[in-house]
Amino acid sequence: MSLCPVADGHRTPAKRSRSRRSRVAAVLSIPALCVALTASSAGVASASSPRAATLPPGLAEFAHCPVDNPDVTLCLAASDIGTFTINSTTLTETSPIILSLGLIQKNNGSYKAVLPDDGTPAMTAAPIQVPGGLLGTPGSSRRYAVTATPQLVGLPVFSLDNLLTGDGPAMTLPTDVMLRNPLLGKDCTVGSPSDPDTLALTDGTTDPPPPNLPITGSIGTLTVAYGGRVVKTKGTSLVNNSYAVPGASGCGPYGVLDSLVDFVRGLPSVGGTNAAILSGTSGLAEASLIRQKLDLPPAG
């Protein structure tokens, strides 16, 4: 079954207008197309992955999809540069954030995320140098240098209708941020699994509390391959500048440096003073195609 009733290589530029809403009914019968566009923080396979070497180049990014799970019908992969503003601190990735997942369609038409089953993290991100380090002072000693690494601490949530209409979050990522410095120890985070930084990302226009102003994302441009069984996007941008950021925890022995981190970075940070922008490429493939290319038995 084709995910998209268009020819291979066809490119469809995004248009944000009332006609986009009118196309929802037609596209609802093409779930893979919609979910493919929601993946603005997803996964490219490692070159050392055995399955990546087996798959054709255009499908290697789906190598970590948990296709051994027979209920997985879609494979999601994306690679994005993230920019995060927490109060007065702006962090910009220089390497892509990678997310790789399987998806199971539920009876209500939404999708349940399934983590990779080959030991690969669902989301990987490179450490980001924190401006000013531990003390928030530009040019401070390397002893006080701090890196921040976004981490996924729960299953992402996808909304097909929100993606197509540009209304509400297309993808929600529960995350925390790992802070690293010898003085902070190995367990220092901003946010936690029980109190995450919840990034409800949209390709539409945000409605943040002040002082933030609305910002707008983009669906990007579509490319279709394998007879419509693979859909990829380029120039996708998912945004949120309404969320709140909790305080630090686990910083230093017995958390004695939590208050220092909070003071220097202005944490907790209320909604309207933070922002997240994920921009890059994404893709979605039928799991049956990946199984076929890997010479695996069909599901069921």
TASUL-V238006 format. One record per residue. N is the residue number from 1. SS is DSSP state (2 for helix, 1 for strand, 0 for the rest). PHI is phi as a letter, one per 40 degrees, with the letter a starting at -180 (NA if undefined). PSI is psi in whole degrees, 0 to 359 (999 if undefined). Layout:
n=N ss=SS phi=PHI psi=PSI
n=N ss=SS phi=PHI psi=PSI
This chain:
n=1 ss=0 phi=NA psi=130
n=2 ss=0 phi=c psi=140
n=3 ss=0 phi=c psi=334
n=4 ss=0 phi=a psi=127
n=5 ss=0 phi=c psi=55
n=6 ss=0 phi=b psi=164
n=7 ss=0 phi=c psi=154
n=8 ss=0 phi=d psi=141
n=9 ss=0 phi=g psi=357
n=10 ss=0 phi=c psi=135
n=11 ss=1 phi=b psi=131
n=12 ss=1 phi=b psi=109
n=13 ss=0 phi=c psi=146
n=14 ss=0 phi=c psi=140
n=15 ss=0 phi=b psi=124
n=16 ss=0 phi=c psi=96
n=17 ss=0 phi=a psi=178
n=18 ss=2 phi=c psi=335
n=19 ss=2 phi=c psi=334
n=20 ss=2 phi=c psi=318
n=21 ss=2 phi=c psi=322
n=22 ss=2 phi=c psi=342
n=23 ss=0 phi=c psi=354
n=24 ss=2 phi=d psi=314
n=25 ss=2 phi=d psi=321
n=26 ss=2 phi=c psi=325
n=27 ss=2 phi=c psi=343
n=28 ss=0 phi=d psi=337
n=29 ss=0 phi=c psi=3
n=30 ss=0 phi=b psi=69
n=31 ss=2 phi=d psi=327
n=32 ss=2 phi=c psi=321
n=33 ss=2 phi=d psi=314
n=34 ss=2 phi=c psi=315
n=35 ss=2 phi=c psi=327
n=36 ss=2 phi=d psi=323
n=37 ss=2 phi=c psi=342
n=38 ss=2 phi=c psi=346
n=39 ss=0 phi=c psi=77
n=40 ss=0 phi=b psi=27
n=41 ss=0 phi=a psi=60
n=42 ss=0 phi=b psi=211
n=43 ss=0 phi=b psi=135
n=44 ss=0 phi=b psi=133
n=45 ss=0 phi=c psi=145
n=46 ss=0 phi=c psi=144
n=47 ss=0 phi=c psi=338
n=48 ss=0 phi=c psi=357
n=49 ss=0 phi=c psi=127
n=50 ss=2 phi=d psi=320
n=51 ss=2 phi=c psi=328
n=52 ss=2 phi=c psi=324
n=53 ss=2 phi=c psi=333
n=54 ss=2 phi=c psi=324
n=55 ss=0 phi=c psi=151
n=56 ss=0 phi=c psi=155
n=57 ss=2 phi=d psi=322
n=58 ss=2 phi=c psi=354
n=59 ss=2 phi=b psi=358
n=60 ss=2 phi=d psi=331
n=61 ss=2 phi=c psi=344
n=62 ss=2 phi=c psi=13
n=63 ss=0 phi=c psi=334
n=64 ss=0 phi=c psi=4
n=65 ss=0 phi=c psi=133
n=66 ss=0 phi=c psi=65
n=67 ss=0 phi=c psi=350
n=68 ss=0 phi=c psi=342
n=69 ss=0 phi=c psi=114
n=70 ss=0 phi=c psi=343
n=71 ss=0 phi=c psi=345
n=72 ss=0 phi=c psi=123
n=73 ss=0 phi=b psi=339
n=74 ss=1 phi=b psi=147
n=75 ss=1 phi=b psi=128
n=76 ss=1 phi=b psi=134
n=77 ss=1 phi=a psi=136
n=78 ss=1 phi=a psi=160
n=79 ss=1 phi=a psi=119
n=80 ss=1 phi=b psi=147
n=81 ss=1 phi=c psi=127
n=82 ss=1 phi=b psi=140
n=83 ss=1 phi=b psi=125
n=84 ss=1 phi=b psi=129
n=85 ss=1 phi=b psi=121
n=86 ss=1 phi=b psi=104
n=87 ss=0 phi=f psi=244
n=88 ss=0 phi=c psi=3
n=89 ss=1 phi=b psi=126
n=90 ss=1 phi=b psi=127
n=91 ss=1 phi=b psi=128
n=92 ss=1 phi=b psi=124
n=93 ss=0 phi=c psi=140
n=94 ss=0 phi=b psi=347
n=95 ss=0 phi=b psi=151
n=96 ss=0 phi=c psi=146
n=97 ss=1 phi=c psi=135
n=98 ss=1 phi=b psi=130
n=99 ss=1 phi=b psi=134
n=100 ss=1 phi=b psi=124
n=101 ss=1 phi=a psi=160
n=102 ss=1 phi=b psi=160
n=103 ss=1 phi=b psi=138
n=104 ss=1 phi=b psi=125
n=105 ss=1 phi=c psi=129
n=106 ss=0 phi=c psi=170
n=107 ss=0 phi=c psi=332
n=108 ss=0 phi=c psi=5
n=109 ss=0 phi=g psi=351
n=110 ss=0 phi=c psi=179
n=111 ss=1 phi=b psi=136
n=112 ss=1 phi=c psi=128
n=113 ss=1 phi=c psi=143
n=114 ss=1 phi=b psi=127
n=115 ss=1 phi=c psi=154
n=116 ss=0 phi=d psi=144
n=117 ss=0 phi=b psi=15
n=118 ss=0 phi=b psi=16
n=119 ss=0 phi=g psi=359
n=120 ss=0 phi=c psi=133
n=121 ss=0 phi=c psi=145
n=122 ss=0 phi=c psi=326
n=123 ss=1 phi=b psi=133
n=124 ss=1 phi=b psi=145
n=125 ss=0 phi=a psi=143
n=126 ss=0 phi=c psi=150
n=127 ss=0 phi=c psi=143
n=128 ss=1 phi=b psi=132
n=129 ss=1 phi=c psi=130
n=130 ss=0 phi=c psi=121
n=131 ss=0 phi=d psi=132
n=132 ss=0 phi=g psi=351
n=133 ss=2 phi=g psi=205
n=134 ss=2 phi=c psi=323
n=135 ss=2 phi=c psi=354
n=136 ss=0 phi=g psi=23
n=137 ss=0 phi=b psi=116
n=138 ss=0 phi=d psi=137
n=139 ss=0 phi=g psi=13
n=140 ss=0 phi=c psi=165
n=141 ss=0 phi=d psi=148
n=142 ss=2 phi=c psi=339
n=143 ss=2 phi=d psi=331
n=144 ss=2 phi=b psi=10
n=145 ss=0 phi=c psi=140
n=146 ss=0 phi=b psi=139
n=147 ss=1 phi=b psi=152
n=148 ss=1 phi=b psi=132
n=149 ss=1 phi=b psi=116
n=150 ss=1 phi=c psi=141
n=151 ss=1 phi=b psi=141
n=152 ss=1 phi=c psi=127
n=153 ss=0 phi=b psi=12
n=154 ss=0 phi=a psi=176
n=155 ss=0 phi=c psi=134
n=156 ss=0 phi=c psi=155
n=157 ss=1 phi=b psi=134
n=158 ss=1 phi=b psi=140
n=159 ss=0 phi=b psi=114
n=160 ss=2 phi=c psi=313
n=161 ss=2 phi=c psi=318
n=162 ss=2 phi=c psi=323
n=163 ss=2 phi=c psi=314
n=164 ss=2 phi=c psi=323
n=165 ss=2 phi=c psi=341
n=166 ss=0 phi=g psi=12
n=167 ss=0 phi=b psi=122
n=168 ss=0 phi=g psi=176
n=169 ss=0 phi=c psi=128
n=170 ss=0 phi=c psi=328
n=171 ss=1 phi=a psi=135
n=172 ss=1 phi=b psi=124
n=173 ss=1 phi=b psi=114
n=174 ss=1 phi=c psi=116
n=175 ss=1 phi=b psi=165
n=176 ss=1 phi=b psi=177
n=177 ss=1 phi=b psi=118
n=178 ss=1 phi=c psi=125
n=179 ss=1 phi=b psi=131
n=180 ss=1 phi=b psi=129
n=181 ss=1 phi=a psi=143
n=182 ss=0 phi=d psi=326
n=183 ss=0 phi=c psi=334
n=184 ss=0 phi=c psi=341
n=185 ss=1 phi=g psi=193
n=186 ss=0 phi=b psi=0
n=187 ss=0 phi=b psi=19
n=188 ss=0 phi=c psi=119
n=189 ss=1 phi=b psi=155
n=190 ss=1 phi=b psi=112
n=191 ss=0 phi=g psi=169
n=192 ss=0 phi=a psi=170
n=193 ss=0 phi=d psi=327
n=194 ss=0 phi=c psi=342
n=195 ss=0 phi=a psi=70
n=196 ss=0 phi=c psi=165
n=197 ss=1 phi=c psi=107
n=198 ss=1 phi=c psi=106
n=199 ss=1 phi=c psi=97
n=200 ss=1 phi=c psi=93
n=201 ss=1 phi=c psi=140
n=202 ss=1 phi=b psi=153
n=203 ss=0 phi=c psi=5
n=204 ss=0 phi=c psi=211
n=205 ss=1 phi=b psi=132
n=206 ss=0 phi=c psi=164
n=207 ss=0 phi=b psi=72
n=208 ss=0 phi=c psi=158
n=209 ss=0 phi=c psi=157
n=210 ss=0 phi=c psi=154
n=211 ss=0 phi=c psi=356
n=212 ss=0 phi=c psi=150
n=213 ss=0 phi=b psi=157
n=214 ss=0 phi=d psi=142
n=215 ss=0 phi=b psi=159
n=216 ss=1 phi=b psi=135
n=217 ss=0 phi=c psi=194
n=218 ss=1 phi=a psi=142
n=219 ss=0 phi=c psi=328
n=220 ss=0 phi=g psi=198
n=221 ss=1 phi=b psi=136
n=222 ss=1 phi=c psi=142
n=223 ss=1 phi=b psi=132
n=224 ss=1 phi=b psi=139
n=225 ss=1 phi=a psi=172
n=226 ss=2 phi=f psi=47
n=227 ss=2 phi=g psi=29
n=228 ss=2 phi=g psi=5
n=229 ss=0 phi=c psi=353
n=230 ss=1 phi=b psi=132
n=231 ss=1 phi=b psi=130
n=232 ss=1 phi=b psi=153
n=233 ss=1 phi=b psi=153
n=234 ss=1 phi=b psi=139
n=235 ss=1 phi=g psi=21
n=236 ss=1 phi=c psi=141
n=237 ss=1 phi=a psi=119
n=238 ss=1 phi=b psi=136
n=239 ss=1 phi=b psi=157
n=240 ss=1 phi=a psi=128
n=241 ss=0 phi=b psi=35
n=242 ss=0 phi=b psi=346
n=243 ss=0 phi=c psi=157
n=244 ss=0 phi=c psi=155
n=245 ss=1 phi=b psi=126
n=246 ss=0 phi=c psi=178
n=247 ss=0 phi=c psi=175
n=248 ss=1 phi=c psi=155
n=249 ss=1 phi=a psi=151
n=250 ss=0 phi=g psi=20
n=251 ss=0 phi=c psi=116
n=252 ss=0 phi=g psi=171
n=253 ss=2 phi=d psi=126
n=254 ss=2 phi=f psi=23
n=255 ss=2 phi=g psi=23
n=256 ss=0 phi=c psi=342
n=257 ss=0 phi=b psi=5
n=258 ss=2 phi=d psi=313
n=259 ss=2 phi=c psi=328
n=260 ss=2 phi=c psi=312
n=261 ss=2 phi=d psi=315
n=262 ss=2 phi=c psi=318
n=263 ss=2 phi=c psi=313
n=264 ss=2 phi=c psi=323
n=265 ss=2 phi=b psi=2
n=266 ss=0 phi=g psi=44
n=267 ss=0 phi=b psi=152
n=268 ss=0 phi=c psi=152
n=269 ss=1 phi=b psi=120
n=270 ss=0 phi=c psi=160
n=271 ss=0 phi=d psi=144
n=272 ss=0 phi=g psi=357
n=273 ss=0 phi=b psi=7
n=274 ss=1 phi=b psi=162
n=275 ss=1 phi=a psi=148
n=276 ss=1 phi=b psi=132
n=277 ss=1 phi=b psi=121
n=278 ss=1 phi=b psi=119
n=279 ss=1 phi=b psi=132
n=280 ss=1 phi=i psi=224
n=281 ss=1 phi=b psi=157
n=282 ss=1 phi=a psi=165
n=283 ss=1 phi=a psi=154
n=284 ss=1 phi=a psi=137
n=285 ss=1 phi=b psi=149
n=286 ss=1 phi=c psi=132
n=287 ss=2 phi=c psi=329
n=288 ss=2 phi=c psi=327
n=289 ss=2 phi=c psi=317
n=290 ss=2 phi=c psi=318
n=291 ss=2 phi=c psi=317
n=292 ss=2 phi=c psi=314
n=293 ss=2 phi=c psi=337
n=294 ss=0 phi=c psi=2
n=295 ss=0 phi=f psi=36
n=296 ss=0 phi=c psi=155
n=297 ss=0 phi=c psi=150
n=298 ss=0 phi=c psi=152
n=299 ss=0 phi=c psi=145
n=300 ss=0 phi=g psi=999
